[in-house]
Amino acid sequence: MSQYDVIIVGAGPGGIFAAYELMRLAPRLKVAVFEAGAPLAERKCPIDGKKIKSCIKCKTCAIMSGFGGAGAFFDGKYNITNDFGGTLYEYIGREKATELMEYVDRINVENGGQDTKMYSTAGTRFKKLCMQNKLKLLDASVRHLGTDINYVVLENLYRKLKDQVEFRFHYHVDGIKACEGGYEVRRGDAVDVCRECIVSVGRSGSKWMENICRELSIPTRSNRVDLGVRVELPAEIFSHLTSELYESKIVYRTEKFEDLVRTFCMNPYGSVVNENTNGIVTVNGHSYEDPAKQTANTNFALLVSKHFSEPFKDSNGYGESIARLSNMLGGGVMVQRFGDLIRGRRSTRARIDEGFVVPTLAAEPGDLSLVLPKRILDGIIEMIYALDTIAPGTANDDTLLYGVEVKFYNMEVELNSRLETRHRGLYVIGDGSGVTHSLSHASASGVCVAREIAED
Ligand SMILES: Cc1cc2nc3c(=O)[nH]c(=O)nc-3n(C[C@H](O)[C@H](O)[C@H](O)COP(=O)(O)OP(=O)(O)OC[C@H]3O[C@@H](n4cnc5c(N)ncnc54)[C@H](O)[C@@H]3O)c2cc1C
């Protein structure tokens, strides 16, 4: 049994930035980080496109787990905004949330991101263009580290942390129990004790987090689920937007149902990829900063939010069922040409091969209308036509739609303005808290808690 001042569970952006700030502000504290996954250099997904073509459902997913957390190999878009990416501002105020996100950006820049670009919607002409076409462009500044530089930044942060903070990898924490003067953190029969515990287990730790909240009687609230598709088209079609803004977060209110559909995670010159969440294969996207690794396509998600509360509360369960259905029909992720979708027919390999958009992910041609609920699909189709007004060519027949894309959110853990649970000294940060769902918000929440602890 070891005794620590602070144990951090999870080495995603939330955990890393909490450790970084503790190291900086309170170097005398004995801090440990327990991580279920591998160190950065050992994180390797077995899919090689040759022998192993699709997800084999490893016990600990190398894409979602390990030093760097869920986003380590993907794109590293740090959005500085309170308009999306989480509701941290509801706990700590807008000004402080922005200040912390800017601080995180400075640390990233100091640790390898110095040559990357910060894009901004401030003063852009696209706001007006969007408004004129029933679309709303959300305000944000975004630093695109890119998959490659994101990796370098993580390597540098680890190098700085490793001598002052104890890291245990391949160390899945089983439970946390309150004890006199702090908390017992347990894995099997091994128990470590700490005065303060920061839980930062992200999306992959969602079920685990639910159990911990139940055991420690911490109230939770159900969250929403976002469902939709990933759109892939020639990069030229969106180049006027992506070269100025990099990522444009655009919202559209559908005429038919008045639902909100939004763009999410835009990857200029990027690739579409598989994502595995608890054994369910969904779709995602990323891109590299290095031009040599870029493709001729841009991809982004179109998502509709659903939040169930009464009597059915399990928004994530709903999303999971739809993703499972798509996995059942397509054996994984499915792809369809927009022209085939609106003509009510399944895409075939031949039609996709004849098309002008070369897919960057080998997905099974299929029919998304057999998977996505009509209301969601109608909203997505309406939005594609709306986007066509500001980026002509979006609604071309050859535009590819991959499905399904699902953004699961953890249930919201009851926290105070210090991101502390009703148990003094037990904090929940990052995506595991349900409060954040982005790199910058998760990282900022880590800095926030570390500063509270250092001040104490
Ligand atoms: C493919 C992909 C691309 C993304 N791209 C972007 C992007 O460009 N911009 C953006 O803002 N966001 C992006 N995101 C979202 C972003 O990665 C997350 O919001 C962010 O990683 C959340 O950080 P976190 O520290 O809260 O959790 P995570 O990054 O999920 O880290 C949690 C860590 O906790 C560990 N863990 C879980 N349970 C336990 C346990 N019981 N014991 C020990 N360890 C445990 C996990 O192994 C994991 O490493 C992306 C996500 C994915 C999947």
The ligand as a Gaussian input file, in Angstrom:
#p B3LYP/6-31G(d) Opt

LIG

0 1
 C      -11.393000       9.707000     -32.686000
 C      -11.559000      10.881000     -31.792000
 C      -11.200000      12.149000     -32.232000
 C      -11.363000      13.249000     -31.416000
 N      -10.974000      14.464000     -31.869000
 C      -11.161000      15.557000     -31.093000
 C      -10.747000      16.848000     -31.512000
 O      -10.168000      17.027000     -32.580000
 N      -11.017000      17.899000     -30.700000
 C      -11.641000      17.757000     -29.503000
 O      -11.848000      18.759000     -28.811000
 N      -12.012000      16.546000     -29.061000
 C      -11.783000      15.438000     -29.817000
 N      -12.160000      14.221000     -29.363000
 C      -12.732000      14.124000     -28.011000
 C      -11.594000      14.170000     -26.993000
 O      -10.653000      13.173000     -27.330000
 C      -12.135000      13.959000     -25.594000
 O      -13.083000      14.964000     -25.325000
 C      -11.017000      14.034000     -24.559000
 O      -10.029000      13.053000     -24.835000
 C      -11.553000      13.831000     -23.149000
 O      -10.489000      13.809000     -22.250000
 P      -10.603000      13.033000     -20.850000
 O       -9.297000      13.178000     -20.193000
 O      -11.803000      13.502000     -20.153000
 O      -10.906000      11.516000     -21.212000
 P      -10.153000      10.454000     -22.136000
 O       -9.332000      11.146000     -23.149000
 O      -11.184000       9.520000     -22.595000
 O       -9.161000       9.717000     -21.133000
 C       -9.622000       8.909000     -20.098000
 C       -8.538000       7.901000     -19.749000
 O       -8.955000       7.221000     -18.564000
 C       -8.580000       5.860000     -18.668000
 N       -9.462000       5.056000     -17.798000
 C      -10.795000       4.837000     -17.943000
 N      -11.251000       4.093000     -16.917000
 C      -10.194000       3.838000     -16.119000
 C      -10.030000       3.110000     -14.900000
 N      -11.052000       2.519000     -14.273000
 N       -8.795000       3.029000     -14.377000
 C       -7.727000       3.629000     -14.969000
 N       -7.834000       4.334000     -16.123000
 C       -9.047000       4.439000     -16.681000
 C       -8.766000       5.531000     -20.142000
 O       -7.964000       4.427000     -20.480000
 C       -8.343000       6.825000     -20.827000
 O       -6.999000       6.806000     -21.223000
 C      -11.953000      13.092000     -30.139000
 C      -12.299000      11.813000     -29.685000
 C      -12.101000      10.712000     -30.488000
 C      -12.472000       9.364000     -29.974000

